Amino acid sequence: MNGEQKQPIQPPTKSKWQAFFSKKWTFPVLYMGAAALILAFIMWYQETRDYTLDPASLGPDVSIGEQQTQEEPAQTASQEPIAVPVQSELKGMVWPVAEGTDVEVVMNFYDEKAADDVKAAALIQYEDSFWPHTGIDIAKKDGSSFDATAALPGKVLKAEKDPMVGYIVELEHENGIQTIYHSLEDIQVAEGDEIEQGQVLGKAGRNLFEKKLGIHLHFEVKENGKSVSPDQFLSEAKQKSNKEAQ
C-alpha cells in the first residue's frame, strides 16, 4: 500500500442546475421574469373585469360621470311671486301740488337720450359750472307761492334746511322709491312721520342753487338711489286731471 501512488481528490461535479444557479445574473433574471408575469396577469384581470356600477350603490346624491353638487331648490308656486315693475306700482302718483293749483313745469329732467337742445335746456348754471337737472321744477304762472304736497303716501326720511336748495323733504315709498321736494320756504312735517298722499309738506319758495327760477318746487323721483324722470309717472296723473276738469 505504501508503494501505491495516491490520486488527488477531485471536487464533486456540479449538476447543470447547480451550475445555472451559481451564476451571478441568475436571480436578477428570474426576478424580472416573475415581475413581468405578475404584471401581465394584473393587466389581463383588469381588462376582463366588469366595471359597470349601479348608481344606486353610490348613494342618492351621486351620479356616474358627474361631480356631486348641491343646488338650491327650485322655486315653487307657493313661494313669493316675482316683484312687479315699479312703474305699475306708481300709477297712483299725483302731482305734488295742492288740488286745483295752476302750475307749469319750468325746467325738465335731464335725459341723456334727448336731443342736444333739450338737454341744454335741462342744465342748471351755477357760477361757472353746469349741472344736469335731476328732477322737474314746478311754478305758478304768476310767480306766487303754493302748497307742495306728497305725491305718494310714505314715511319722512329727511326734513331739514339746506343752505343751497332751501328746505327739503324726502319721503320713502315701497319698492325702493323715494320722492324728494326741494326749494321749500318752510316745512310742516318731521323726520319719521307717516305721510298720506296729498298731505301738505310745505310751501314752495326760492333757493340759491336755482336762483334764476324764482319761487318754485323742485320735485325728484329716485329708484334705488338713482334719479329717474318723474314724467313717466306724472303723465297719467296729468291726463286724469285734464279729463276731470272737462
Buried (B, 14 or more C-beta within 10 A) or exposed (E): EEEEEEEEEEEEEEEEEEEEEEEEEEEEEEEEEEEEEEEEEEEEEEEEEEEEEEEEEEEEEEEEEEEEEEEEEEEEEEEEEEEEEBBEBBEEBBBBBEEEBEBEBBBBBBBEEBEEEEBEEBEBEEEEEEEEBBBBBBBBEEEEBBBBBBBBBBEBEBBEEBEEBBBBBBBBBEBEBBBBBBBBBEBBBEEEBEBEEBBBBBBBBBBEBBEEBBBBBBBBBBBEEEBBBBBBBBEBBEEEBEEEEE
